[in-house]
């Protein structure tokens, strides 16, 4: 699911745009109008999850040490339960390889959201200053309709978008 954020000064324009979206196949739960009266705490539920913890843990210099530590723990566990040394060595090597394959490649990373152009602080500041936020949740097939509607309204300022990964 994709989330697109737009900022505008006039709530009337946003209501008109939301009506146009509904007429073009979007449903009410996909369209959110956020204002200062609702507060920025409502906006926090739609913001992307901060990935600083995962960046520092998995993409920093410590990823090699973490992979080796996990491999050593598995090796000790397998040795205690009587596995052959050759299978332990191959299994530990596979653990280190899989760790690097899944957790250090940004394109296939399990935790990081690489499709994020949202600046949460900027959006919160816009709301606090009295502007309004239009948030549209959509799938890939609806993106052309959204772009067609948004281009007809130059008063909308693009505030970013991000992809939500749902399992």
N, C-alpha and C positions, 0 to 999 in steps of 0.2 A: 504494500500500500504506500502511496506517495502522499506527502503533505506539502501543500503550497501555502505560503504566508504572504499576504499583501497588506499594506498599510494605506489608510486613506483618512482624510479630514472630515468627510461628510458621511454620517450614518445613513442618510437618505439614499446616497449613491450605492452604498453597500447593500441596502435592502433591495434596491432595483437589480443589482448584479446577482444577488442570491435568488431573486425571482427568475431571472434569466437562466441561471444555472438549473433551477428546478424544472423549468420548461424544456431544458435540453438533456434530461435524463438523470440529473443528480438528485439524490434524496436529501431530505432535511437533516438526517444524522451525519451527512457528509459535509455540511456547511456550518461553520461556526463563526459568529460575529462576537468579537471580544472587545469590551470597552473598559474604561477606568472604573465604572461602577461595579463590574464583576471582580475587579482586582487582578493582579498578576498571578495570584496563586492558582487561578483557573487555567491560566496559560501554561503553567508548569507541567500539567498533565499531558500536554501535547508536544513539549520540547523533546529533542533527542537526548538520550542518556549520555551523560558525560563519560568519555572513554579514557580519561587521564590515568586511571588506575591500571587499565589494561595496557596502555601505551608504555607506562614505566615498567611494568612487570614483564610483558611479553616482547616488546620491541626494543627494550634497552639492552645494555651490555650484559645484563644479568640472565638473559635467556639461555645462554650456554650453561651457566652454573645450575640453573633450575632443571634443565634437561638432564644433566649428568647426575644431579641429586636424585631425581625421580628414577633414573636408570639404576643407580646404586641401591635405592630402596627396593626396587623390584628384584634386583639380583640377590640381595640378602634374603628377601622373602622366598624366592624360588629355591635358593640353596638350603634354607631351613627345611623346606618341604621335600627335599631330596631329588630335585631335577638334575639332569646331567649338566656338566659344566659347559659343554658345547651349545646346548639349547639355551642356557642362561645367557651366554655371550651373544648369540644371535638375537634373542628376544630383547636384551638391553640395547643393542645396536638399533634394532627396529624402533624401539621406544624413542630414542634420541632422534632418529630420522623422521618419524611421524610428528614428533613435537615441532621440529623445524618446518615441516611441510605445512602443518595446519595453523601454527601460531605465529609465524614470522612473515608469511606472505600476505601482504596487505589486500591483494585481490580476493583471496579465499579465506580471509581471517574470519573466525567464528564470532568474534566479539565486537570488532570495530565496524562502525558504520561509515563507509568511505563516500557515500553519496549525501553529504551533509553540507549545505551552504547557509545554514541558519545561525544567526548570531543572537542567542537568547537575550543577552543584556541590551542590545540595540532595540529589540522588539519590546522588551519590558519598559525601556525608557520612552519609547514612542507612546505606549499605552498610558504611562504615568503623565506624559505631557498633554494628554487629552485626545490623542489620535485613536483611531479604531483599527482593529486587525480583522481581516477576513482570512479564515483558515479553511482550506478545502482539502478534504481527504478523498483520494481517487485511486483508481487502478490505472494501469498503463493504457488501456483502451480508451479511457475518458480524457486523456491528456490533450488530444487535438481539439476537443470541444471546449475545454477550459481555455486554451490559448486563443481560440477564436473569440470567445466572449471577453477575455481580458484585454485583447488588443483594441476592442471597441471602447474601452474605458481608460483613457490616458491618465486619469487622476489617480489610478492605483499605482502604488510604488511596490515593486517586488521586494519582499523582505527575506526571501530565501525559501528553500525546500529541503526536504530530507525524506529518505525512504525508511519505512518501518518494516522490520522483518518479523513476520508472524509465522509461527510454526504450527 
